Amino acid sequence: MRLRPRSIRARDTLVSAVLAVLVFGAIAAAADFSIRAGVQASLLSQVQQAAFRVSGSVRDGTLRHPIPDDSGGRIALQVVAPGGRVVDASAASRGRPPLSRRWPRPDRRVQNYTQCVPRAGPGDRCTLVEAVRATTAPDSVVVYAARPVPDYLSNAVLELVLALATLVLSALAAGITWGVVGRTLRPVGQIRAQLAEISGSDLSRRVPQPAGQDEIAQLARTANQTLDRLERAVARQRQFASDASHELRTPITGLRANLEDASMHPHDTDLVEVVRTALRDTDRLESIITDLLLLARIGTGGTAAQETIDLAALARAELASRAAVDAVLADGVRVRGVRMQLVRLLNNLLDNAERYAGGPAEVRVDRSDAEALLTVADLGPGIDPADRERVFERFTRLDTARSRGAGGAGLGLAIAREIARAHGGDLTIEDAPTGARFVLRLPLDPVR
């Protein structure tokens, strides 16, 4: 049998109710004890004063008859001789039997106690009694002062009232908890419902994001960030499939056509040329597949280890094997990143510059505020401002700058920008007097 409620709301309400019962129960018990002790102390003080006043009058012989009562009849007073004979009494106890049968001993002249007798209604009839022996003589009279204990102390009415108050307050606390937790968890229910409706075919939807900085708002933001990453990953997969089917079809078709022609006309075919053409198409296929796989991996949260990299040292190492490159490299410009990816980015920019430069390329490493700057500029034909974003699209070749004969599959700059954005930066084309000027911006490593 499952006793634990499934709902967080129900569990929190149950815990709140139990804690409220314990806390309010403890307060009620303390209040009961305090009220009883306070009332009894007050009653005892009143009967003691009355008993001592009458006892003193008996000893000095000034007691008046009947015994004067300053309490307005609330306290019964009697002077009782040995044997139980009532010698004198106040108006409230005249004609009544002795208020108590307990007889104080000479060595204990003063006694106070509560005596109860059954009655027809619920509970007992209880009286607080103060018994004072006038003297230590054997035939000394005893003065009794008695006052009834309030019914709410003798018939459990006080405990019943406190118990009801405990239950009412506990129920109120449980109700408040139910309402507050329900209101708090309402955004969670909306987030759950929205997530349940999001499918792999439509990842553009987002969960409702409450305002504020509490845990639920953070949960909604994290869920939306996760959906963003998931949407990008799915888009990458779809883009990969689209790119592969688009770009691999041409070299595969050409390779197949050449091989089929050689197979059908083996005596009329230059086998060496067929093999050379097949190898060239195979190299192109391998290059395209390698680039596509790299694009699919970049920025997907892989396990590539990041490290602190000095951009000037990295550029200096890559430029050592290249000619006709002017370099102005500022040391100490450090970033966090994956070394091999940043090397690939720089080489893609250098390959692009060498292919269309028309002269020596220029490489600069510098910093600007909290950013590291790496600039690669060439003296080529430049790129029209309207085409500066298109060149970063996959398989894009501008008529004036790129062609299949010039080499490349149109993926180099797309890979470079993906690497830049995966490192928290960006790669853009800026205005230059001549040629094209590519600027990489990356956040500086905060630990320098």
PyMOL commands that set and color helices and strands:
alter all, ss='L'
color gray80, all
select helices_A, chain A and resi 8-60+91-93+151-154+157-197+215-247+249-264+266-268+271-297+311-319+339-356+385-387+390-392+404-406+412-422
alter helices_A, ss='H'
color red, helices_A
select strands_A, chain A and resi 76-81+85-89+110-118+124-133+142-148+307-310+325-329+334-337+361-368+371-377+426-430+437-443
alter strands_A, ss='S'
color yellow, strands_A
deselect
rebuild
show_as cartoon
